[in-house]
Amino acid sequence: MNETNNNVSFINRLLDWLSEHVPLPLSWIIGGVILLIILIIAKKLGWLDRIRVFFLQTREELLKCSWPNREELRGSTWMVLVAVGMLGGFTFLADWLLGGFLIQDVLLKWIGTGAVG
């Protein structure tokens, strides 16, 4: 029983000392220790080396790409904007004609007059 009290007392004194001398919250310290353990395990399993190789290969592939200059980019941007505008206009007209005119005016009136008669 006395040893348990000593352990609790030691932990309380340690927490008090940490709160006074360390400017970070205890949860950040615990999170940092957990992250450090995860990184050590990842290094032992070779995950960090595979991630490093992935980024090196990605960089090599990106250096092989040809990037558009300003004029090509401007032309492509205008083509995309025009295509989006045309698709939006088509969608609006299709919805307006099929939804508003065909269904509301033609079908509902036809069904409504058929049900009355």
Phi, psi and omega in degrees: 000318181293324179293323178297317178297323179294319179296315179296319179297317179297316180296318178297319179294321179296316179295320177297316179297317179298318182294332180276323190256343181250124184283356181263149175295153182299324180296327178291321179295315179298316178298320178296319178294318178297316178298320178297319178296317179298318179295323178295317178296318180297322178294318180296323181278351178088009181292321182294324178294320179294322178294318179297316179296320178302313181292324177295316179293323177297318179297318178299317180294321179293330177290335179282341184289151172257126183260146181289150174277183186297319181292318177296320179294319178297317178296318179294323180296317179294323178296319179294317180297318178295317179297320178294319178297317179294319179294321176295318178296317177298316179297318179297313181295318179297317179294319182292315181289311184285315183281311185280308187278303187294309185285309186289309187278316187274299187293314183292322177293320179294316178292321180295318178288329177290325181286329180288319186281000000 
